[in-house]
Amino acid sequence: MSRTIPGTTLFDGEQAAKGYALNKLCFSLNDAANRAAFAADEPAYCERFGLNPAQKAAVAARDVLALIAAGGNIYYLAKMAGVWGLNVQDVGAQQTGMSVEAFKAKLQEQAA
C-alpha cells in the first residue's frame, strides 16, 4: 500500500532502494578523511559510490530537494549539507521553496 502526502516525497522502501548508493555515500561522510576526499573532488567521490546521473546532478547543484527525490534520506543528507556549509535553516528554506531570510522570519513568527 502506497501512501501519498501532496508536495512531500515519502521515504519508503522504494525510495530507500533508489537512494541506497547516495545514502551510503552520505553515511561515509561520518569519517573526517572521507569528508576531505568528498570536498576535494565531489564528482570522483560520487563516482566511487556509483551515484546515478540524477543524483550526481543534484549533488553538483547542491539541490537538497532533488537529492530527496533521488532517494536521499534527510538524516543522511544532513551530513552532506554540513560538508557544504549549509545549516538546518538553509535546508528548510530549500524544502519550503522560500529564501533563507523568509524561512527564518516564518520560524520567528511561529515562535512568537
N, C-alpha and C positions, 0 to 999 in steps of 0.2 A: 504494500500500500504506500503510495507516494503522497506526501503532504506538500502543500504549497503555501507560501506566505507572499502575497504580492510585493514585489520590489526587493525580495530577500533571496539570496542563494542559500539554501539549507545545506549544511554539511552532513550528508548521509553516506551510506555505504558506497553509492555510485560516485559521489564526489571524492570520497576517501581513496577509491581505486584510481580515479582520474588524476588526483593530485599526489599520489604516492611519492614520485620522484621529487617533486617540488617540496613536499613536506619533509622528506628525508634530507634534502639539501638544507632546509631551514634548521632542522634539528642539529645538523653538523656544525652550525654556527655557534653552538654552545661552547665550542673549543676556540680559544683565542687564536691559535695558529690557523684554523680554518677561516675565521673572520678576516684575518690578514690576507689569506690567499684569495678569498672572495673579493675583498676590496681592491686587491692588486689587479685582478683580471676576471671581472664578472662573467664575460662570455665563456671563457675557458672553464671556469668553475661550474657554470650551468651545463656545459657540455659533459663535464665529468660525471654529472648526476643524471644525464640523459633527459633533460627537460625538452618538451616538445616546442615547436616554433611559437605557439601562442604564449606559453609560459616564459620563454626567452624574451619575447617582445614585451610582455608585461613587466618583467624584471628590468629590462633596459629603460622602460618608460617610468619605472617606479610607480606603477599603477596598481594600487592595492586592490581595488575593485576587480580589475581584470585578473589579478592573481587569485582572488577568491573564486571568481567564475571559472578559473582554470584548475580548480580543485584545492586551492590553498586553504588551510585551516588558520583562522585568525590568530590562534595562540602560537602557532609555529611562525606565521608571517610576522608577528611582533618582533621576533629576533632579527629578521631581515630588515625590518623597518628601523630597528635600533642601529644596525650597521650603517644604514643610510642617514642616520641622524634625525629620523622622524620620531616625534613623540606621539602619545596617545591622541592628543588633540589634532595633530596633523592627519592621522589615520581616520579619526572620527569625521573630520571635515571632508575627506575623500569619500567616506561611506555615505555621507548625507548629501553630497553634491554642493556643499557650502564652502565659502572661503574659511580659512582658519579663524580669522577675526570674527566672522558671523557665527561660526560654530562656538567660539568662546563666549560670545555675547549671549547666545541661546542658553548655554550651560549656566551662565551667571543669572539669567532671567529665571530659570527653573529653580535655582538655589535660593532665590530671594523670597 
